[in-house]
Amino acid sequence: MTSSSSREVIVEADGGSRGNPGPAGYGAVVLDPVTGETLAEAAEYIGVATNNVAEYKGLVAGLKAARSLFPDATVHVRMDSKLVVEQMSGRWKIKHPDMKPLAAEAGRVFPAGRVRYEWIPRERNKHADRLANEAMDAGKRGRQWEPSDSTAALDTAAARNAATLPPAPSGPPGDATAGAARARAALATGAGTTTGADPSGDLDPGRTGTGPGAWPGTVAHPTAQDDGLFAAEAALTAPASGDFEAQAGALAPTGHAARTHAPEADAAPAGAAAEDAGPETTGPGTKRPRTTRTTGPGTAGSEATGPGTAGTAAPAVPGQGWSAGPDMSAPATFVLLRHGETALTPEKRFSGSGGTDPELSAAGLRQADAVAEALAARGTIQEIVSSPLTRCRQTAAAVAGRLGLDVRVEQGLRETDFGAWEGLTFGEVRERYPEDLDAWLASPKAAPTGGGESFATVARRVAATRDRLTAAYAGRTVLLVTHVTPIKTLIRLALGAPPESLFRMELSAASISAVAYYADGNASVRLLNDTSHLR
């Protein structure tokens, strides 16, 4: 055995709370870095506490266990708590009064120069997690954890093997982990592709399934090569019901202008667009029935407003399909740019408007430069509007610097507030708030734990923002630098798709999508999740 003066050990620690706050416990294990042998274990039920308090107490216990074995050792701490790792590494400030004394206690166990911290995914921290759960189980029985009762060490070999594997995808919808990894690799090497189809964080979890609320495993998305998709002047030769509809089987675009005065219906039937429920309201005390246009054999040009009223004139609404009269004016074209990566993006953590407002990572800054170069080459962007969050403003600034444009900040483009889920992975939310998560997946009206925003709330905000911007930028091509949920919502509304379609779109970091909005209320989706500029 090497001497303690040159000995290095690994400490893995975890903590949990069944309720946050609720009955809590921690677990910690000291491992040999070469053999993976378990050198010491510690666990304790600590009563009612938060997850973060339990995680810090696990860290302290693990460090003390390592010191009792090898007082002069160097320590490699591995935890799946991003908060603890970043705070103990000195990169994040410690603001919560409950955390400060625990962090200080952890810092006194070993000199700072002999401890280094690494974040690992939960799948690689199973030993400590098992110990923490054993401690909480013991507390539930009115006892304390006893080493003789533990079976956590039986998982040591499996945990050690899992540590050599890439982290399994699990996270909020939108972060296409494998695609993001390819993007980073391509930016580093100057080759490769990022347009593969993976489950899509700011917001897709890595499970597969079908039906409302199920997360798709693989969805193919086209990557457009035609620069005309961004050009406003293309509308001069293409009506609203042009090539996009022909390729999509004459899918009827959804009007937006006539809905300005009516909020989106929250309780649309599954499989139906919320916008198609009921009559449209155009002002106080005035309602009009929808006009149905029929274009089949023998009925060309006829209109019906209800049973027995065929051919009766009615107020016009945006035309549907090929029967719509062409709008030859230039549309307001929104080029939708998702911001570049932050430190949370590849870890597939919920990152909305209610969290820490992270900056772009080094990879994210490279992505922002790459998309700026691509948009400068196209030469069609006339205005730039950004979400107020830092990651978007940094991305927008990179593009604005290349194009010589100013950036306007629009509050309505901010990401969803994910409440207590901010900073957590999908798996962590599933473990800590299973009932809330199930409700959120099942209904667009359900909000995340702790007072976050529902998708229905976000849709109303985004639709109102869309209407303001289309009015302000009619006939112009505008870059909107925003987030996963606002972009997916704009696409969903343009297609008239149901709310659950949000879970069936991939949206990679620094990807480009595009929607054109015409004066008659028609919308045309022209591009989705293009990452060719990251190759």
C-alpha positions in Angstrom: 0.0 0.0 0.0 1.3 3.5 -0.8 1.9 5.9 2.1 -0.9 8.2 3.2 1.2 11.2 2.1 0.9 10.2 -1.5 -2.4 8.4 -1.3 -5.4 9.6 -3.4 -8.9 8.5 -2.6 -12.3 9.0 -4.3 -15.2 10.3 -2.2 -18.7 9.9 -3.7 -21.5 11.5 -1.8 -25.2 12.1 -2.2 -28.2 13.2 -0.2 -31.9 13.2 -0.7 -35.2 14.5 0.7 -38.6 12.9 0.2 -40.5 16.1 0.0 -37.8 18.8 -0.3 -38.0 19.6 2.5 -39.0 16.3 4.0 -37.5 13.2 5.6 -33.9 13.3 4.5 -30.7 11.3 4.6 -27.2 11.2 3.1 -24.8 8.6 1.9 -21.0 8.7 1.2 -18.4 6.2 0.2 -14.6 6.3 0.1 -13.2 4.3 -2.9 -9.7 3.2 -4.0 -9.2 5.1 -7.3 -7.3 2.1 -8.9 -9.3 -0.9 -7.9 -12.6 0.7 -7.1 -12.6 -1.1 -3.7 -14.9 0.3 -1.0 -12.7 1.6 1.8 -15.4 3.2 4.0 -19.1 3.9 3.9 -21.2 6.5 5.8 -24.9 7.2 5.9 -27.4 8.9 8.3 -31.0 9.8 8.5 -31.1 13.6 9.4 -34.8 14.3 9.9 -36.6 16.9 7.9 -34.3 18.8 5.5 -33.9 19.9 1.9 -32.1 18.0 -0.8 -29.2 20.5 -0.8 -28.7 20.3 3.0 -28.6 16.5 2.7 -26.1 16.6 -0.1 -23.8 18.9 1.8 -24.0 16.7 4.9 -23.1 13.7 2.7 -20.1 15.6 1.4 -18.9 16.4 5.0 -19.4 12.8 6.1 -17.5 11.5 3.1 -14.6 13.9 3.6 -14.4 13.0 7.3 -14.4 9.3 6.5 -11.5 9.8 4.1 -9.6 11.8 6.6 -10.0 9.1 9.3 -8.4 6.7 6.9 -5.7 8.8 5.3 -5.2 12.2 7.0 -2.7 13.4 4.4 -4.4 12.1 1.3 -5.6 14.0 -1.7 -9.3 13.6 -2.4 -11.2 13.5 -5.6 -14.9 14.3 -4.8 -17.5 13.1 -7.2 -21.1 14.1 -6.8 -24.2 14.5 -9.0 -25.2 17.7 -7.3 -24.2 20.5 -9.7 -24.9 23.1 -6.9 -22.5 21.6 -4.4 -19.8 20.9 -6.9 -19.9 24.4 -8.4 -20.1 26.1 -5.0 -17.3 24.1 -3.4 -15.2 24.7 -6.5 -15.6 28.4 -6.0 -17.4 29.1 -9.3 -20.9 29.7 -7.8 -21.6 31.9 -4.8 -23.2 30.4 -1.7 -26.2 32.5 -0.8 -28.5 30.3 1.2 -28.0 30.6 5.0 -28.4 26.8 5.5 -25.6 26.1 3.0 -22.9 28.5 4.2 -22.0 26.7 7.5 -22.1 23.3 5.8 -19.8 24.5 3.0 -17.4 26.0 5.5 -17.4 22.8 7.5 -16.6 20.8 4.3 -13.8 23.2 3.5 -12.1 22.7 6.9 -11.8 18.9 6.6 -8.9 19.0 4.2 -6.8 21.9 2.9 -8.4 23.3 -0.2 -5.4 22.4 -2.4 -5.9 18.7 -1.7 -9.5 18.4 -2.7 -10.9 18.6 -6.3 -14.5 18.4 -7.2 -16.2 16.7 -10.3 -19.8 16.6 -11.3 -21.0 13.1 -12.4 -24.4 12.0 -13.6 -26.7 10.2 -11.2 -26.1 6.9 -13.0 -22.5 7.0 -11.9 -23.3 7.8 -8.3 -25.4 4.8 -7.5 -23.4 3.6 -4.4 -23.8 6.9 -2.5 -27.4 7.3 -3.7 -28.2 3.8 -2.4 -26.7 4.6 1.0 -28.8 7.8 1.2 -32.0 5.9 0.4 -31.0 3.2 3.0 -30.6 5.9 5.6 -34.0 7.4 4.7 -35.7 4.0 4.8 -34.2 3.4 8.2 -35.5 6.8 9.4 -38.9 5.8 8.2 -38.8 2.8 10.5 -37.7 5.0 13.4 -34.1 3.8 13.3 -30.7 5.0 12.2 -28.7 3.4 9.4 -26.4 0.6 10.4 -23.4 -0.6 8.3 -24.3 -4.2 9.0 -27.7 -3.7 7.4 -26.3 -2.1 4.2 -26.3 -3.8 0.8 -25.1 -0.8 -1.1 -21.6 -2.3 -1.5 -23.1 -5.0 -3.6 -23.6 -2.4 -6.3 -20.0 -1.2 -6.3 -18.9 -3.3 -9.2 -21.9 -2.3 -11.4 -21.3 1.4 -10.4 -17.7 1.1 -11.3 -18.5 -0.3 -14.7 -21.1 2.3 -15.3 -18.6 5.0 -14.6 -16.8 4.1 -17.8 -19.9 4.5 -20.0 -21.2 7.8 -21.4 -24.0 9.3 -19.4 -27.4 8.0 -20.5 -29.8 10.7 -21.9 -32.3 11.9 -19.4 -33.5 15.5 -19.2 -35.9 18.1 -20.0 -37.3 18.4 -23.6 -35.0 20.2 -26.1 -31.4 19.4 -25.5 -30.6 16.6 -28.0 -27.6 15.4 -26.0 -26.1 13.2 -28.7 -26.7 15.9 -31.3 -25.1 18.5 -29.1 -22.1 16.3 -28.5 -21.7 16.0 -32.3 -22.0 19.8 -32.6 -19.2 20.3 -30.1 -17.0 17.8 -31.7 -17.6 19.3 -35.1 -16.8 22.8 -33.9 -13.6 21.5 -32.3 -12.5 19.5 -35.4 -14.1 21.5 -38.2 -15.9 18.4 -39.5 -19.0 16.2 -38.8 -22.7 16.8 -38.6 -25.1 17.9 -35.9 -28.4 17.2 -37.7 -29.0 13.7 -36.4 -32.3 12.9 -34.7 -32.1 12.4 -30.9 -34.5 13.0 -28.2 -34.6 16.7 -27.8 -32.6 21.1 -22.5 -33.4 24.2 -21.6 -36.1 21.4 -22.1 -36.3 15.9 -24.3 -36.1 13.2 -21.8 -34.4 10.1 -22.9 -37.3 7.7 -22.7 -39.4 6.6 -25.7 -43.0 6.0 -26.1 -46.2 6.9 -27.9 -49.4 8.8 -27.1 -49.9 12.1 -25.4 -47.0 13.1 -23.2 -44.8 10.3 -24.3 -41.3 11.3 -25.4 -40.2 10.1 -28.8 -37.0 8.2 -29.2 -36.1 9.1 -32.8 -37.6 11.8 -35.0 -36.2 12.7 -38.4 -36.1 16.4 -39.3 -35.2 17.9 -42.6 -32.3 20.4 -43.0 -33.1 22.9 -45.6 -30.4 24.0 -48.0 -32.3 26.8 -49.7 -31.2 30.3 -48.6 -34.5 31.6 -49.9 -36.2 30.2 -46.8 -35.0 33.2 -45.0 -35.5 35.8 -47.7 -38.5 38.1 -47.4 -38.4 38.8 -51.1 -39.2 35.1 -51.8 -42.8 35.9 -50.7 -43.3 38.1 -53.8 -43.5 34.9 -55.9 -45.0 32.5 -53.4 -48.5 32.6 -51.9 -49.1 31.4 -48.4 -50.4 28.1 -49.8 -47.2 27.4 -51.8 -44.7 24.6 -51.9 -44.7 23.9 -48.1 -48.4 22.9 -48.2 -48.0 20.9 -51.4 -45.2 18.9 -49.8 -47.2 18.4 -46.6 -50.4 17.2 -48.3 -52.0 20.7 -48.4 -51.8 21.0 -44.6 -53.9 24.1 -43.7 -51.9 26.9 -42.1 -53.3 28.4 -38.9 -54.3 32.0 -39.0 -53.1 34.3 -36.2 -54.4 37.7 -36.9 -58.0 36.9 -36.2 -57.1 35.4 -32.8 -55.5 38.5 -31.4 -58.4 39.3 -29.1 -59.0 35.7 -27.9 -56.7 33.8 -25.6 -55.6 30.3 -26.6 -58.0 27.6 -25.3 -56.4 25.7 -22.6 -58.6 22.6 -22.8 -58.4 21.7 -26.4 -59.3 18.0 -27.1 -56.3 15.7 -27.5 -55.2 15.6 -31.1 -56.8 18.9 -31.9 -55.3 22.4 -32.1 -56.5 24.7 -29.3 -57.0 27.4 -31.8 -59.7 25.4 -33.6 -62.1 25.1 -30.6 -65.2 27.1 -30.9 -66.0 30.4 -32.6 -63.6 33.2 -32.9 -64.0 36.4 -31.0 -63.0 39.6 -32.7 -64.0 42.2 -30.2 -66.3 42.8 -27.2 -69.7 41.3 -27.8 -69.0 40.2 -31.4 -68.5 36.6 -32.5 -68.5 35.1 -35.9 -68.8 31.4 -37.0 -65.9 29.9 -38.9 -66.2 29.9 -42.7 -65.7 26.4 -44.2 -64.2 26.4 -47.7 -64.9 23.3 -49.8 -62.7 22.6 -52.8 -63.7 19.1 -53.7 -65.3 18.1 -57.1 -68.4 20.0 -57.9 -68.0 22.4 -55.0 -65.2 24.7 -56.1 -65.6 28.2 -54.7 -68.6 27.4 -52.6 -68.7 28.5 -49.0 -70.8 27.4 -46.1 -71.3 29.0 -42.7 -73.6 26.3 -41.2 -76.3 23.8 -42.0 -78.6 24.9 -44.7 -76.7 28.1 -45.5 -74.5 27.0 -48.4 -73.4 29.9 -50.4 -74.3 32.5 -47.8 -71.7 35.2 -47.5 -69.9 35.5 -44.2 -67.0 37.5 -42.9 -63.8 36.3 -44.3 -61.3 34.4 -42.2 -57.8 33.2 -43.2 -58.1 30.8 -46.1 -57.3 27.1 -45.6 -55.2 25.0 -48.0 -55.1 25.6 -51.8 -58.4 27.4 -51.8 -56.9 30.4 -50.0 -56.5 33.5 -52.1 -52.8 34.3 -52.4 -51.3 37.0 -50.3 -48.7 38.5 -52.6 -47.2 40.9 -50.0 -43.9 40.2 -48.2 -44.5 38.3 -44.9 -42.9 39.0 -41.6 -40.3 36.2 -41.5 -39.0 35.1 -38.1 -35.7 33.3 -38.1 -35.8 31.5 -34.8 -32.4 30.9 -33.2 -32.0 28.9 -30.1 -29.1 30.2 -27.9 -25.8 28.3 -27.7 -24.9 25.9 -25.0 -24.5 26.7 -21.3 -22.9 24.4 -18.7 -26.3 23.0 -18.1 -27.2 22.1 -21.7 -25.1 18.9 -22.3 -26.2 17.7 -18.8 -29.9 18.0 -19.9 -30.9 20.1 -16.9 -34.0 22.2 -16.8 -32.8 25.7 -17.4 -35.6 28.3 -17.6 -36.3 31.8 -16.5 -36.6 31.0 -12.9 -33.1 29.7 -12.3 -29.5 31.0 -12.2 -29.5 32.6 -15.7 -26.2 30.9 -16.8 -23.8 32.3 -19.4 -22.7 30.6 -22.6 -20.0 27.9 -22.1 -16.9 27.9 -24.3 -18.7 25.5 -26.6 -21.7 27.9 -26.7 -19.6 30.9 -27.6 -18.1 28.9 -30.5 -21.6 28.0 -31.6 -22.7 31.6 -31.4 -19.7 32.6 -33.6 -20.5 29.9 -36.1 -24.2 30.9 -36.5 -23.2 34.6 -36.8 -20.9 33.7 -39.7 -23.6 31.7 -41.4 -26.2 34.4 -41.0 -23.8 37.0 -42.2 -23.2 34.9 -45.3 -26.9 34.7 -46.0 -27.3 38.4 -45.7 -31.1 38.5 -45.1 -31.4 39.4 -41.5 -32.8 43.0 -41.0 -33.6 43.1 -37.3 -32.5 41.2 -34.2 -34.8 40.6 -31.1 -33.6 38.7 -28.1 -34.9 37.1 -24.9 -33.7 39.0 -21.9 -31.8 36.0 -20.5 -28.0 36.1 -20.6 -27.4 33.1 -22.8 -29.7 34.6 -25.5 -28.2 38.1 -25.3 -24.7 36.7 -25.7 -25.8 34.7 -28.7 -27.6 37.7 -30.2 -24.6 40.0 -29.5 -22.3 37.7 -31.5 -24.7 37.9 -34.5 -25.3 41.6 -34.1 -21.5 42.2 -34.1 -21.1 40.5 -37.5 -24.2 42.1 -39.1 -23.8 45.6 -37.6 -27.3 45.6 -36.1 -28.7 46.6 -32.8 -30.4 44.1 -30.5 -33.9 44.7 -29.1 -34.8 42.8 -25.9 -38.3 41.3 -25.8 -39.5 40.0 -22.4 -42.1 37.7 -24.1 -39.3 35.6 -25.6 -38.0 34.4 -22.2 -38.0 30.6 -21.4 -40.5 28.9 -19.3 -40.1 29.2 -15.5 -39.6 25.7 -14.4 -40.1 26.4 -10.7 -38.4 23.9 -8.3 -37.2 21.9 -11.3 -34.7 24.5 -12.3 -31.2 22.9 -12.5 -32.5 19.3 -12.1 -32.3 16.6 -14.7 -35.5 14.9 -15.9 -34.5 11.8 -13.8 -34.1 13.9 -10.7 -37.5 15.5 -11.2 -39.0 12.0 -11.8 -37.5 10.8 -8.5 -38.3 13.9 -6.4 -41.6 15.1 -7.8 -43.2 12.1 -9.6 -46.8 13.1 -9.3 -46.1 16.7 -10.5 -44.1 15.5 -13.4 -46.8 13.0 -14.5 -49.4 15.8 -14.4 -47.1 18.1 -16.4 -46.6 15.5 -19.1 -50.3 14.9 -19.3 -51.7 18.4 -19.4 -50.5 21.7 -20.9 -52.3 23.4 -18.0 -50.1 21.7 -15.3 -47.3 23.8 -13.9 -43.9 22.6 -12.6 -43.5 22.2 -8.9 -43.2 25.4 -6.9 -45.1 27.9 -9.0 -43.5 27.6 -12.4 -45.3 28.3 -15.7 -47.6 25.8 -17.5 -47.2 25.3 -21.2 -50.6 26.9 -21.7 -49.4 30.0 -19.9 -46.3 30.2 -22.0 -48.3 29.7 -25.2 -50.5 32.7 -24.4 -47.4 34.8 -23.7 -45.6 33.7 -26.9 -48.8 34.2 -29.0 -49.2 37.7 -27.8 -45.5 38.4 -28.4 -45.8 36.9 -31.9 -48.7 39.2 -32.7 -46.8 42.3 -31.5 -43.7 41.4 -33.5 -45.5 40.5 -36.7 -47.3 43.9 -36.6 -44.1 45.7 -35.9 -42.0 44.0 -38.5 -44.4 43.3 -41.4 -42.5 42.5 -44.6 -39.1 42.2 -42.8 -36.9 39.3 -41.8 -36.2 39.3 -38.1 -33.9 37.1 -36.1 -35.5 36.0 -32.8 -32.9 34.7 -30.4 -34.8 32.7 -27.8 -35.2 29.3 -26.1 -36.6 25.8 -26.7 -40.2 26.3 -25.4 -40.9 29.6 -27.2 -39.5 28.3 -30.5 -41.4 25.0 -30.3 -44.6 27.0 -29.4 -44.3 29.2 -32.4 -43.8 26.2 -34.6 -46.8 24.4 -33.0 -49.1 27.4 -33.3 -48.1 27.9 -37.0 -48.9 24.3 -37.8 -52.1 24.2 -35.7 -50.7 21.2 -33.9 -51.9 20.1 -30.4 -49.9 20.9 -27.3 -48.4 17.4 -27.0 -46.5 18.1 -30.2 -44.0 20.1 -28.1 -42.6 16.8 -27.0 -42.2 15.6 -30.6 -39.8 18.2 -31.9 -36.0 18.2 -31.6 -34.3 21.5 -31.1 -30.6 21.6 -30.7 -28.5 24.3 -29.2 -27.7 27.1 -31.8 -30.2 25.6 -34.2 -32.2 27.7 -36.7 -35.8 27.4 -37.6 -38.0 29.8 -39.6 -41.7 30.8 -39.9 -43.2 33.3 -42.3 -46.4 35.2 -41.2 -48.6 36.8 -43.9 -50.9 39.7 -43.7 -54.0 37.6 -44.2 -53.2 35.5 -41.1 -51.6 32.5 -42.8 -48.3 31.1 -41.5 -45.8 28.9 -43.2 -43.1 26.9 -41.4 -40.1 27.0 -43.6 -37.3 25.4 -41.6 -36.9 23.4 -38.4 -33.7 22.6 -36.3 -31.1 23.4 -39.0 -27.6 22.9 -37.6 -25.7 22.7 -40.8 -23.8 25.9 -39.8 -22.2 23.9 -37.0 -20.5 21.4 -39.3 
